[in-house]
Amino acid sequence: MGNFIAWDGKKGEIKWSLPEPFSVWSGALATAGDVVFYGTLEGYLKAVSSETGEELYRFKTPSGIIGNVTTYSHAGKQYVAVLSGVGGWAGIGLAAGLTNPNEGLGAVGGYAALSDYTALGGTLSVFALPD
């Protein structure tokens, strides 16, 4: 249903594309170390190579990720953080207990399988990056 895409702005074309089972609603965080972080609706925080799209790391959070991945430093250490908690249009069926595929302007039918991969609830996951 979805793809996470790296776009070559100079050439005006797709550099690489990673298929995902659901739409990718999170923002992307690109680092100076050529790593891109993003989240998936089924709850994975992923780190991929900005050059090739090769997956470098993944972590399963308790719920889907629709927000932005962020980074900060404290006491000389860099951290990556993401808030998980599926919601919005894709999560309306889970949040409201809807079952008719046409409810939620079609979201319930389009994202019916999402409940097989994630649950409701919010969690802040924070990771210290290696030196």
Wavefront OBJ file of the C-alpha trace (Angstrom):
o trace
v 0.000 0.000 0.000
v 2.877 2.408 0.710
v 6.466 3.256 -0.121
v 9.236 5.205 1.571
v 10.953 7.088 -1.242
v 14.255 8.944 -1.605
v 13.967 11.660 -4.216
v 16.893 12.973 -6.284
v 16.076 16.670 -6.476
v 18.689 17.445 -9.136
v 17.527 14.749 -11.536
v 13.857 14.990 -10.594
v 13.507 11.248 -10.149
v 13.229 8.543 -7.518
v 16.645 7.489 -6.172
v 15.308 4.413 -4.345
v 12.004 3.192 -2.958
v 11.187 0.834 -0.093
v 7.781 -0.885 -0.182
v 5.811 -0.878 3.078
v 2.608 -2.781 3.921
v 0.840 0.494 4.826
v 1.205 4.169 3.990
v 4.224 5.902 5.527
v 2.867 8.860 7.487
v 5.878 9.702 9.620
v 8.386 12.333 8.735
v 11.954 11.443 7.847
v 15.057 12.466 9.751
v 18.237 12.606 7.644
v 21.559 12.735 9.481
v 24.992 13.998 8.483
v 26.146 10.368 8.717
v 24.036 9.362 5.673
v 21.390 7.613 7.776
v 17.667 8.300 7.411
v 15.192 7.417 10.161
v 11.441 6.961 9.628
v 8.499 5.213 11.249
v 5.825 2.866 9.931
v 2.139 2.456 10.726
v 2.765 -1.040 12.023
v 5.139 0.475 14.597
v 8.688 0.085 13.319
v 11.323 2.765 13.691
v 13.716 2.125 10.813
v 17.176 3.425 9.966
v 18.257 3.159 6.334
v 21.224 4.225 4.230
v 20.513 7.533 2.503
v 22.514 6.342 -0.507
v 20.977 2.916 -1.121
v 17.922 2.549 1.126
v 19.483 -0.539 2.725
v 17.935 -1.178 6.124
v 20.509 -0.698 8.880
v 18.320 -1.032 11.971
v 14.711 -1.532 13.045
v 12.933 -1.404 16.374
v 9.317 -2.422 17.013
v 7.464 0.134 19.106
v 4.159 -0.747 20.809
v 2.024 1.222 18.336
v 2.084 2.765 14.875
v 4.245 5.811 14.146
v 2.650 8.807 12.453
v 4.784 11.559 13.982
v 8.248 12.806 13.204
v 11.496 11.248 14.331
v 13.616 13.810 16.150
v 17.175 14.094 17.383
v 18.826 16.032 20.175
v 22.020 16.011 22.192
v 22.560 16.081 25.925
v 25.887 16.127 27.728
v 27.723 15.465 24.464
v 25.638 12.411 23.514
v 23.269 12.314 20.510
v 19.817 10.753 20.831
v 17.019 9.815 18.429
v 13.447 9.852 19.723
v 10.049 8.960 18.287
v 6.532 9.000 19.688
v 4.413 6.028 18.666
v 0.632 5.900 18.936
v -1.369 5.183 15.811
v -4.091 7.698 15.114
v -5.429 9.972 12.447
v -7.314 8.649 9.464
v -5.546 5.273 9.427
v -6.201 4.674 13.118
v -9.869 5.679 13.285
v -11.069 2.077 13.051
v -8.856 1.005 15.949
v -9.592 4.073 18.062
v -13.372 4.120 17.603
v -14.011 0.383 17.261
v -15.502 0.795 13.791
v -16.070 -2.312 11.671
v -17.923 -1.199 8.526
v -15.301 -0.927 5.730
v -16.915 2.300 4.474
v -16.741 4.081 7.835
v -14.093 6.694 8.435
v -14.323 7.722 4.761
v -13.025 4.284 3.780
v -10.194 4.169 6.313
v -11.691 1.195 8.156
v -11.640 -0.928 4.999
v -8.308 0.410 3.748
v -6.525 -0.184 7.043
v -8.506 -3.189 8.340
v -5.363 -5.328 8.690
v -3.563 -2.668 10.738
v -4.949 -4.164 13.965
v -2.944 -7.337 13.191
v 0.291 -5.315 13.455
v -0.242 -2.620 16.068
v -2.326 -1.507 19.028
v -3.524 1.753 20.515
v -1.507 3.654 23.078
v 1.362 6.089 23.072
v 5.011 5.524 23.924
v 8.087 7.719 23.655
v 11.099 5.635 22.553
v 14.549 7.216 22.900
v 17.819 5.753 21.626
v 21.385 6.872 22.313
v 23.467 6.806 19.144
v 26.915 5.210 19.212
v 29.920 7.527 19.317
l 1 2 3 4 5 6 7 8 9 10 11 12 13 14 15 16 17 18 19 20 21 22 23 24 25 26 27 28 29 30 31 32 33 34 35 36 37 38 39 40 41 42 43 44 45 46 47 48 49 50 51 52 53 54 55 56 57 58 59 60 61 62 63 64 65 66 67 68 69 70 71 72 73 74 75 76 77 78 79 80 81 82 83 84 85 86 87 88 89 90 91 92 93 94 95 96 97 98 99 100 101 102 103 104 105 106 107 108 109 110 111 112 113 114 115 116 117 118 119 120 121 122 123 124 125 126 127 128 129 130 131
